[in-house]
């Protein structure tokens, strides 16, 4: 029987640190307000005007994951790239990574599931591996949010949350009795507009619409819109549902989990879910305090850091769960 294991992890974040105090200089907010609502102290942003893209960050994370796995770009036979902030409207970032790393003419696919993008991509890699299609799949989650945030009082409810960064893993085939043991994926498109960027898109038109005096786009159409309370209420319901489903499928209980790595959306959401499932503090990994919400990159960045800190060990049961725009959500359970 073929199983899929994570053989390498890596991450990369920009050097530029943007604190809550820095944001208070450009919008009506403060450190206390941000920490109380999100748990975030600082985040990383690319340098303004640098043109660094999510592909650039993803490539650096991928190089670190390849090194960790002891593999080269020629060993990779498929690429999955999860992002909501691609370099171009099209083509996708996956092919740009194939070029940058010098991979063979392998397949490359983008996953556009925002905050749950890495979980969706990891589940897809697991299915490909177990089907015998590929042996080593590069999975990347990377975001550059900072270029598209409304850094004014109008946008403070969203813009204080997001940061830039990338994480990557190598998913490989093995005959060993370990690896990904359970996955689940869900969606509820009824609430798609509660957390969205609607431009560009065929419903809002293209860039020339901005130039028409009588048909300009609104900030809500151009910048990220989030109904925060609505998202929170759904997240704290769907997170536990997905976790229980994953554990039930694997015939495990919450106490069998050695490390829970939630999507770093909001520290309050993570803490709420932690209490519901009864996970002790030492079994939950959060780094949103340092990086903010890096969307598709948040779980692989956290996994990479947790492994580097010795919190991911052979034989551990690792649970990763995400919820976000779409609404979409899901979990991946791994026997490391």
VENBEL-V618803 format. One line per field, one symbol per residue. phi: phi as a letter, one per 40 degrees, with the letter a starting at -180 (. if undefined). A space follows every 10 residues. Layout:
phi=???
This chain:
phi=.cbbbccaba aabdcccbcc cccccbacaa dccccccbgc baabbccdgc gcbccdcccc cccccccccg bbccccbabb bcabbccbda cccdcccdcc cgcccccabc bbbfccdccc cccccdcccc cgcbbbbcbb baabcccbbc cbdcbccbcc ccbbiababb bbcacccahc baaabaaacd bdccaabcbc accbgbdccc ccdcacccdc cccdbacdcc cdccccccdc dccccccccc fbbdccccab bcdccadccd cccdcccgcc dcbbbbbcdc bgcbfccccc cccccccccg cbbdgccbbb baaadhcbai bbbbcc
